[in-house]
Amino acid sequence: MLNIDVAKVPYIRTAVPGPKSIELLTEQGKYETASVTYPKSFPIGIKSMKDSVIEDVDGNLFIDWLTGISVLNLGYSEFIRDAVRAEMESTWHALEIPTEARIEFLKALRSSFPSNMQDYKTIFGISGADACETAVNLAHAVSGRDSYTIVFEGAYHGVSGGIIAATYESKYKAGNNSPGFKVIRSPYPGILWENYSVGDVIDYIQTAIRENSADSLLVEPVLGEGGYVVPPEGFLKALRKLCDENNIIMIVDEVQAGMGRTGKMWAFEYDGIKPDIVCAGKSVGGGIPMSLVYYRGDFDEKLPTPFHLGTYRANPLALAAGREVLKRTPAVLDSVKERGKYLLKAFSEIDSDVIAQVRGKGFMIGIELGKNGGPVDSNTMARYKKLLIENGIVMHTCGHYGNTFRFMGALNIDQKLLDTGVEIFEKVVRTKW
Ligand code: PMP
């Protein structure tokens, strides 16, 4: 791993991409599908990573505000590497046959949930899509009905077989023509340029379920790919009530907002609700692929064996890394809440006529760019993105119009990389073309 003085980050010594990065990107293009997405947004070749710093093959050092899309919530940490290394000494593939790391992980996972969710059980998966797909199948198995699932505008739950239907944007569906699960699509409250209140959304769903009966509802507590939209307070509570009154199983997708990202271990805790099913992924394996569904223990009675299958589920290395992440995340939650507020203020104070809205919770912060009463166009966004990486920040965008920059730095990022990052971000969004 790199030995880095964060005071010297970012350090940009070549054009971006530099010559060695161009070489790797060109080679990749020869062998790998032309449909890769991330190298188009972040045109570098990676040499090494340490904590919240990425070194490219040309010797440039970037601030990592991407964290592999909220996968590396505790960065490229030595303690995760060491946990994986130690586990590697004993085993690295065990199917569902228990290992000590597996049991320790399951116990740590359960204790990360509120006290009224201690009788829940876990099904492991590989990806976020896998977890969300399993959660909806679980709801159908429990309800005994293959009926509709209520989902939302802006939602992203994955792009595989059934769950593709729950994901909102058609741009994500080009590679999968399957109709997927039957869904009722509701507006999501709090989206800029739209005007839905919590009451409007509840009315909308109530009307829709009179026509088509629903057995489940799948919701992100903060919209992730949909634009880092924080819904008005009480949204999840109102959904919980609606689910209780209509015998609907409530599934909360914490794949992106969970694992401390919003300053609480699980984002639904802000609303004090008790979901029936929770989906987790991304950071739950500390960067080694793993996902899971945490569900009401009494649902177990309704599940056949086998119910969900997959050779690679809960790999011992992912369990060891995840156990380390679960152990260390509680210690950073207060700082995420505090530094999240600091960042919200810092981004809000930037004097730029293209910032339309700054919003967020904890370290899930969206900076939406707009001009003349509408979103900034994609060409202008591409220019800002290019400038950001050229100035040493790896930062992604999201939202229906792709015009929201999203901060999703590691929860334990060095303060210096926040301060410097905000300065660079400010310089970039104040650029006049
Ligand atoms: N749910 C949410 C909220 C997500 O943000 C994502 C991925 N961005 C997924 C599900 C799907 O996860 P994966 O890409 O691991 O399938």
Residues whose N, C-alpha, C, O or C-beta is under 5 A from the ligand:
A	BS01	PMP	S127 G128 A129 D130 Y156 H157 G158 G224 E225 D253 V255 Q256 G281
